[in-house]
Amino acid sequence: MTLYLNGRNLLDSAYIVARRPFGARPGAPRWMQAGLQVRF
């Protein structure tokens, strides 16, 4: 049994990922994921 936790942009920072092909694109929003994996 494994418990896992993932997070992305936890401080909710505003940043630009790319400027092409159609202008500035913002970074990922605040995101968290938790789960439990069970193997038999």
N, CA and C atoms as a LAMMPS dump frame, in Angstrom:
ITEM: TIMESTEP
0
ITEM: NUMBER OF ATOMS
120
ITEM: BOX BOUNDS ff ff ff
-5.0000000000000000e+02 5.0000000000000000e+02
-5.0000000000000000e+02 5.0000000000000000e+02
-5.0000000000000000e+02 5.0000000000000000e+02
ITEM: ATOMS id mol type element x y z
1 1 1 N 0.849 -1.159 0
2 1 2 C 0 0 0
3 1 3 C 0.903 1.232 0
4 2 1 N 0.587 2.174 -0.866
5 2 2 C 1.378 3.397 -0.969
6 2 3 C 0.459 4.611 -0.961
7 3 1 N 0.761 5.573 -0.129
8 3 2 C 0.051 6.843 -0.092
9 3 3 C 0.927 7.86 -0.798
10 4 1 N 0.347 8.629 -1.739
11 4 2 C 1.162 9.612 -2.453
12 4 3 C 0.483 10.968 -2.477
13 5 1 N 1.292 12.014 -2.661
14 5 2 C 0.831 13.395 -2.696
15 5 3 C 1.66 14.139 -3.729
16 6 1 N 1.01 14.803 -4.663
17 6 2 C 1.678 15.596 -5.695
18 6 3 C 1.161 17.024 -5.629
19 7 1 N 2.012 17.984 -5.969
20 7 2 C 1.589 19.379 -5.997
21 7 3 C 2.297 20.137 -7.098
22 8 1 N 1.613 21.138 -7.617
23 8 2 C 2.18 21.979 -8.676
24 8 3 C 1.747 23.416 -8.404
25 9 1 N 2.705 24.326 -8.454
26 9 2 C 2.466 25.754 -8.238
27 9 3 C 1.724 25.998 -6.921
28 10 1 N 2.232 25.466 -5.831
29 10 2 C 1.565 25.543 -4.54
30 10 3 C 1.456 26.958 -3.986
31 11 1 N 2.332 27.846 -4.396
32 11 2 C 2.269 29.235 -3.939
33 11 3 C 1.437 30.112 -4.865
34 12 1 N 0.828 29.521 -5.896
35 12 2 C -0.03 30.205 -6.86
36 12 3 C 0.681 31.395 -7.524
37 13 1 N 1.914 31.176 -7.948
38 13 2 C 2.695 32.204 -8.621
39 13 3 C 2.191 32.432 -10.042
40 14 1 N 2.23 33.668 -10.487
41 14 2 C 1.864 34 -11.869
42 14 3 C 3.149 34.08 -12.684
43 15 1 N 3.238 33.301 -13.737
44 15 2 C 4.43 33.307 -14.581
45 15 3 C 4.033 32.973 -16.015
46 16 1 N 4.881 33.354 -16.954
47 16 2 C 4.626 33.122 -18.374
48 16 3 C 5.39 31.874 -18.807
49 17 1 N 4.69 30.939 -19.428
50 17 2 C 5.298 29.691 -19.876
51 17 3 C 5.895 29.848 -21.269
52 18 1 N 5.136 30.451 -22.179
53 18 2 C 5.584 30.603 -23.562
54 18 3 C 4.961 31.849 -24.172
55 19 1 N 5.566 32.356 -25.228
56 19 2 C 5.026 33.513 -25.942
57 19 3 C 4.643 33.173 -27.372
58 20 1 N 4.881 31.952 -27.769
59 20 2 C 4.543 31.554 -29.136
60 20 3 C 3.53 30.433 -29.101
61 21 1 N 2.675 30.236 -30.027
62 21 2 C 2.517 30.958 -31.278
63 21 3 C 1.575 32.149 -31.195
64 22 1 N 0.75 32.294 -30.126
65 22 2 C -0.271 33.35 -30.118
66 22 3 C -0.194 34.251 -28.898
67 23 1 N 0.998 34.607 -28.461
68 23 2 C 1.134 35.509 -27.329
69 23 3 C 1.419 34.786 -26.022
70 24 1 N 1.436 35.55 -24.949
71 24 2 C 1.806 35.017 -23.634
72 24 3 C 0.802 33.978 -23.139
73 25 1 N 1.332 32.89 -22.588
74 25 2 C 0.5 31.842 -22.005
75 25 3 C 0.868 31.702 -20.538
76 26 1 N -0.131 31.719 -19.658
77 26 2 C 0.158 31.629 -18.223
78 26 3 C 0.568 30.219 -17.812
79 27 1 N 1.214 30.128 -16.659
80 27 2 C 1.619 28.841 -16.117
81 27 3 C 0.446 28.085 -15.525
82 28 1 N 0.733 26.944 -14.967
83 28 2 C -0.304 26.077 -14.404
84 28 3 C -0.95 26.713 -13.172
85 29 1 N -2.215 26.447 -12.946
86 29 2 C -2.862 26.93 -11.72
87 29 3 C -2.418 26.098 -10.514
88 30 1 N -2.836 26.522 -9.325
89 30 2 C -2.534 25.748 -8.124
90 30 3 C -3.214 24.391 -8.26
91 31 1 N -2.466 23.328 -7.978
92 31 2 C -2.984 21.978 -8.2
93 31 3 C -2.396 21.029 -7.179
94 32 1 N -3.256 20.233 -6.533
95 32 2 C -2.801 19.223 -5.59
96 32 3 C -3.561 17.924 -5.859
97 33 1 N -2.863 16.813 -5.656
98 33 2 C -3.468 15.51 -5.858
99 33 3 C -2.944 14.569 -4.796
100 34 1 N -3.839 13.782 -4.226
101 34 2 C -3.459 12.777 -3.233
102 34 3 C -4.125 11.471 -3.619
103 35 1 N -3.472 10.374 -3.278
104 35 2 C -4.062 9.085 -3.614
105 35 3 C -3.489 7.963 -2.795
106 36 1 N -4.13 6.838 -2.951
107 36 2 C -3.712 5.626 -2.277
108 36 3 C -3.637 4.528 -3.323
109 37 1 N -2.48 3.888 -3.416
110 37 2 C -2.267 2.817 -4.382
111 37 3 C -2.135 1.503 -3.621
112 38 1 N -2.913 0.515 -4.02
113 38 2 C -2.881 -0.794 -3.381
114 38 3 C -2.528 -1.828 -4.433
115 39 1 N -1.533 -2.654 -4.13
116 39 2 C -1.124 -3.735 -5.038
117 39 3 C -1.361 -5.068 -4.358
118 40 1 N -1.888 -5.977 -5.145
119 40 2 C -2.178 -7.323 -4.617
120 40 3 C -1.169 -8.311 -5.136
